[in-house]
Amino acid sequence: MGQPTHAQNWWRSAVIYQVYVRSFADGDGDGTGDLAGVRARLPYLAELGVDALWFNPWYLSPMKDGGYDVADYRVIDPAFGTLAEAEKLIAEAKELGIRTLVDIVPNHVSDQHPWFQAALAGGPERELFHFRPGRGEHGELPPNDWPSQFAGSAEPVWTRLPDGTWYLHLFTPEQPDLNWAHPAVRQEHEEILRFWFERGVAGVRIDSAALLAKDPDLPDFVEGRDPHPYVDRDELHDIYRSWRTVADAYDGIFVGEVWLPDTERFARYLRPDELHTAFNFSFLSCPWDAGRLRTSIDETLAEHAPIGAPATWVLCNHDVTRTVARYGRADTGFDFATKAFGTPTDLALGTRRARAAALLSLALPGAVYLYQGEELGLPEAEIPRDRIQDPMHFRSGGTDPGRDGCRVPLPWTADAPYAGFGGEPWLPQPSGWSAYAADLQAAGPGSMLSLYRAALTIRPEFGDGSLTWLPAPEGVLAFARPGQEGRLLCVVNLADAPADLPAHSRLLLGSGPLDPQGRLPKDTAVWLRG
């Protein structure tokens, strides 16, 4: 058997652009982003230079959790378009050399899903979920004390029905958890995978990939208990081995959303017969600190090396505070528990650091995920309380600002109504949003968009090869990568003083200018030809 071709290995070093459809571009003027809007912007994405698009759920949904409450995987939500439009989008993107990944949410479905509606009516579909009698003298207490994935122990994960039984939902009550011990659940999801692979998608992102399997006894939660009653259970690996068989038949790939602190257990999901890749959340949540970033990079590469899987790098996504804002705050890391209203933010500082972080992440070995609007340097928006829609806000009792701040519709045209998004957006755009518009940035050589376009033009040279750290002063990250025309160097200065550059033949790209002495200023990165 011959070696895999570059086309077969595209995912090992790809730049994959995350499309949150609702906020990307509105093609019909109703204020909600849609597939028509994405199709119209495909030339922009091709010019940006991305290899693939990952779409957040675009399926039929009541939108109680931004589409992660799926009512039917084979139907596009009417707010976004039709299945025929999705098929056109997949095909048109492919013609431009851009692959498509869809999002699958296997832990739960919407309470409007036909299975759950039949279960509520008392049908045998109850076996496809976790229905249990309550505890207490009259069954008035939940079956166990598991904490919610949205708001910790402040919110229950059980909802009682009029007949006295309770059903499990690790997220909202509108998202009942499926019973993955039932063969019909496994069969249905494998058929869903085939459905989308047959429509031309190149891969699947798996939401909450470590949560599917539950301890059949549903015991009370005990901190530190091993195995955990619902996180990272061994039964999961058999599920993903079956999925891999499906994907291999279509040359499809998987990326898992796997939040695990144990690197050895994380790596198990990336064995050759399971998932191809998984998101690297340690890098995403890492503060702007040279030592912490180097440790995150080293640990990530070390955990992937034994199994030959490529790492993934991401600075932001649809759940996380935007990079420009996060890096402009006193606490530059990310933790859901510390999100708060009114956090002081220095956007100029955050933008400078975000530009440097873009070159850092894009120079690392593996694949990169780029969340829509990061290439425009969009900041986190503070949504007026009466306009917030994210259930995370409401389930926190109103203390958590939620995730809507990174989901504000994109600005495309500076002098158009609503910055060229389309109709009046479903989330309000802050004043001054048009200053970030793509048409302005396309014409500006120093813009964030121009930086990303230049970086993505050069990046294929870095590939998926090795990384070698170079000697550097404290607070400076410097490493070498093998390139097609000799060694490539990346240097990032997080120290307080300017740094001398290592010996090189050419400056390829910088996140900002060098100082008059040719040194690298603080919070600046460069790519060099060695």
Secondary structure as the mmCIF struct_conf table of DSSP 4:
data_model
#
loop_
_struct_conf.conf_type_id
_struct_conf.id
_struct_conf.beg_label_comp_id
_struct_conf.beg_label_asym_id
_struct_conf.beg_label_seq_id
_struct_conf.end_label_comp_id
_struct_conf.end_label_asym_id
_struct_conf.end_label_seq_id
HELX_LH_PP_P HELX_LH_PP_P1 GLY A 2 THR A 5
TURN_TY1_P TURN_TY1_P1 HIS A 6 ASN A 9
HELX_RH_3T_P HELX_RH_3T_P1 TRP A 10 ARG A 12
BEND BEND1 SER A 13 SER A 13
STRN STRN1 VAL A 15 VAL A 19
HELX_RH_AL_P HELX_RH_AL_P1 VAL A 21 PHE A 24
BEND BEND2 GLY A 27 THR A 32
HELX_RH_AL_P HELX_RH_AL_P2 LEU A 35 ALA A 40
TURN_TY1_P TURN_TY1_P2 ARG A 41 ARG A 41
HELX_RH_AL_P HELX_RH_AL_P3 LEU A 42 LEU A 48
TURN_TY1_P TURN_TY1_P3 GLY A 49 GLY A 49
BEND BEND3 ASP A 51 ASP A 51
STRN STRN2 ALA A 52 PHE A 55
HELX_LH_PP_P HELX_LH_PP_P2 ASN A 56 PRO A 57
STRN STRN3 TYR A 59 LEU A 60
TURN_TY1_P TURN_TY1_P4 LYS A 64 GLY A 67
BEND BEND4 ASP A 69 ASP A 69
BEND BEND5 ALA A 71 ALA A 71
STRN STRN4 ASP A 72 ILE A 76
TURN_TY1_P TURN_TY1_P5 PRO A 78 PHE A 80
HELX_RH_AL_P HELX_RH_AL_P4 LEU A 83 GLU A 95
TURN_TY1_P TURN_TY1_P6 LEU A 96 GLY A 97
STRN STRN5 ARG A 99 ILE A 104
BEND BEND6 ASN A 107 ASN A 107
STRN STRN6 HIS A 108 HIS A 108
TURN_TY1_P TURN_TY1_P7 ASP A 111 GLN A 112
BEND BEND7 HIS A 113 HIS A 113
HELX_RH_AL_P HELX_RH_AL_P5 PRO A 114 LEU A 120
TURN_TY1_P TURN_TY1_P8 ALA A 121 GLY A 122
HELX_RH_3T_P HELX_RH_3T_P2 PRO A 124 LEU A 128
STRN STRN7 PHE A 129 PHE A 129
STRN STRN8 PHE A 131 PRO A 133
HELX_LH_PP_P HELX_LH_PP_P3 GLY A 134 GLY A 134
STRN STRN9 ARG A 135 ARG A 135
BEND BEND8 GLY A 136 GLY A 136
TURN_TY1_P TURN_TY1_P9 GLU A 137 HIS A 138
BEND BEND9 GLY A 139 GLY A 139
STRN STRN10 LEU A 141 LEU A 141
BEND BEND10 PRO A 143 PRO A 143
HELX_LH_PP_P HELX_LH_PP_P4 TRP A 146 PRO A 147
STRN STRN11 SER A 148 SER A 148
TURN_TY1_P TURN_TY1_P10 GLN A 149 ALA A 151
STRN STRN12 GLY A 152 GLY A 152
TURN_TY1_P TURN_TY1_P11 SER A 153 ALA A 154
BEND BEND11 GLU A 155 GLU A 155
BEND BEND12 VAL A 157 VAL A 157
STRN STRN13 TRP A 158 ARG A 160
TURN_TY1_P TURN_TY1_P12 PRO A 162 ASP A 163
BEND BEND13 GLY A 164 GLY A 164
STRN STRN14 THR A 165 LEU A 168
BEND BEND14 LEU A 170 PHE A 171
TURN_TY1_P TURN_TY1_P13 PRO A 173 GLU A 174
BEND BEND15 GLN A 175 GLN A 175
HELX_LH_PP_P HELX_LH_PP_P5 PRO A 176 PRO A 176
STRN STRN15 ASP A 177 LEU A 178
TURN_TY1_P TURN_TY1_P14 TRP A 180 ALA A 181
BEND BEND16 HIS A 182 HIS A 182
HELX_RH_AL_P HELX_RH_AL_P6 PRO A 183 PHE A 197
TURN_TY1_P TURN_TY1_P15 GLU A 198 GLY A 200
STRN STRN16 GLY A 203 ILE A 206
TURN_TY1_P TURN_TY1_P16 ASP A 207 ALA A 210
BEND BEND17 LEU A 212 LEU A 212
TURN_TY1_P TURN_TY1_P17 PRO A 216 ASP A 217
HELX_LH_PP_P HELX_LH_PP_P6 PRO A 219 PHE A 221
TURN_TY1_P TURN_TY1_P18 GLU A 223 GLY A 224
BEND BEND18 ASP A 226 PRO A 227
BEND BEND19 PRO A 229 ASP A 232
TURN_TY1_P TURN_TY1_P19 ASP A 234 ASP A 234
HELX_RH_AL_P HELX_RH_AL_P7 GLU A 235 ALA A 249
TURN_TY1_P TURN_TY1_P20 TYR A 250 ASP A 251
STRN STRN17 ILE A 253 GLY A 256
BEND BEND20 PRO A 261 PRO A 261
HELX_RH_AL_P HELX_RH_AL_P8 THR A 263 ARG A 268
TURN_TY1_P TURN_TY1_P21 TYR A 269 LEU A 270
BEND BEND21 ARG A 271 ARG A 271
TURN_TY1_P TURN_TY1_P22 PRO A 272 ASP A 273
BEND BEND22 GLU A 274 GLU A 274
BEND BEND23 HIS A 276 HIS A 276
STRN STRN18 THR A 277 ALA A 278
HELX_RH_AL_P HELX_RH_AL_P9 PHE A 281 LEU A 284
TURN_TY1_P TURN_TY1_P23 SER A 285 SER A 285
BEND BEND24 TRP A 288 TRP A 288
HELX_RH_AL_P HELX_RH_AL_P10 ALA A 290 HIS A 304
HELX_RH_3T_P HELX_RH_3T_P3 ALA A 305 ILE A 307
TURN_TY1_P TURN_TY1_P24 GLY A 308 GLY A 308
HELX_LH_PP_P HELX_LH_PP_P7 ALA A 309 ALA A 311
STRN STRN19 THR A 312 VAL A 314
BEND BEND25 LEU A 315 LEU A 315
TURN_TY1_P TURN_TY1_P25 HIS A 318 ASP A 319
BEND BEND26 VAL A 320 VAL A 320
HELX_RH_AL_P HELX_RH_AL_P11 THR A 323 ARG A 326
TURN_TY1_P TURN_TY1_P26 TYR A 327 GLY A 328
BEND BEND27 ARG A 329 ALA A 330
BEND BEND28 GLY A 333 GLY A 333
HELX_RH_3T_P HELX_RH_3T_P4 PHE A 336 THR A 338
TURN_TY1_P TURN_TY1_P27 PHE A 341 GLY A 342
HELX_RH_AL_P HELX_RH_AL_P12 LEU A 347 ALA A 363
BEND BEND29 LEU A 364 GLY A 366
STRN STRN20 ALA A 367 TYR A 371
TURN_TY1_P TURN_TY1_P28 GLN A 372 GLY A 373
HELX_RH_3T_P HELX_RH_3T_P5 GLU A 374 LEU A 376
TURN_TY1_P TURN_TY1_P29 GLY A 377 GLY A 377
HELX_LH_PP_P HELX_LH_PP_P8 LEU A 378 ALA A 381
HELX_RH_3T_P HELX_RH_3T_P6 ARG A 385 ARG A 387
HELX_RH_AL_P HELX_RH_AL_P13 PRO A 391 ARG A 395
TURN_TY1_P TURN_TY1_P30 SER A 396 GLY A 398
BEND BEND30 ASP A 400 ASP A 400
BEND BEND31 ARG A 403 ARG A 403
HELX_RH_3T_P HELX_RH_3T_P7 ASP A 404 CYS A 406
HELX_LH_PP_P HELX_LH_PP_P9 VAL A 408 PRO A 411
TURN_TY1_P TURN_TY1_P31 ALA A 414 ASP A 415
BEND BEND32 ALA A 416 ALA A 416
HELX_RH_3T_P HELX_RH_3T_P8 PRO A 417 GLY A 420
BEND BEND33 PHE A 421 GLU A 424
BEND BEND34 TRP A 426 LEU A 427
HELX_LH_PP_P HELX_LH_PP_P10 PRO A 428 PRO A 430
TURN_TY1_P TURN_TY1_P32 SER A 431 GLY A 432
HELX_RH_3T_P HELX_RH_3T_P9 TRP A 433 TYR A 436
HELX_RH_AL_P HELX_RH_AL_P14 ALA A 438 ALA A 442
TURN_TY1_P TURN_TY1_P33 ALA A 443 ALA A 443
TURN_TY1_P TURN_TY1_P34 PRO A 445 GLY A 446
BEND BEND35 SER A 447 SER A 447
HELX_RH_AL_P HELX_RH_AL_P15 MET A 448 ILE A 458
HELX_RH_3T_P HELX_RH_3T_P10 ARG A 459 GLU A 461
TURN_TY1_P TURN_TY1_P35 PHE A 462 ASP A 464
STRN STRN21 THR A 468 TRP A 469
TURN_TY1_P TURN_TY1_P36 GLU A 474 GLY A 475
STRN STRN22 VAL A 476 GLY A 483
TURN_TY1_P TURN_TY1_P37 GLN A 484 GLU A 485
STRN STRN23 GLY A 486 ASN A 493
BEND BEND36 ALA A 495 ALA A 497
STRN STRN24 ALA A 499 ALA A 499
HELX_LH_PP_P HELX_LH_PP_P11 ASP A 500 PRO A 502
BEND BEND37 ALA A 503 ALA A 503
BEND BEND38 SER A 505 SER A 505
STRN STRN25 ARG A 506 GLY A 510
BEND BEND39 SER A 511 GLY A 512
HELX_LH_PP_P HELX_LH_PP_P12 PRO A 513 ASP A 515
TURN_TY1_P TURN_TY1_P38 PRO A 516 GLN A 517
BEND BEND40 GLY A 518 GLY A 518
HELX_LH_PP_P HELX_LH_PP_P13 ARG A 519 ARG A 519
STRN STRN26 LEU A 520 LEU A 520
HELX_LH_PP_P HELX_LH_PP_P14 PRO A 521 PRO A 521
TURN_TY1_P TURN_TY1_P39 LYS A 522 ASP A 523
STRN STRN27 THR A 524 ARG A 529
#
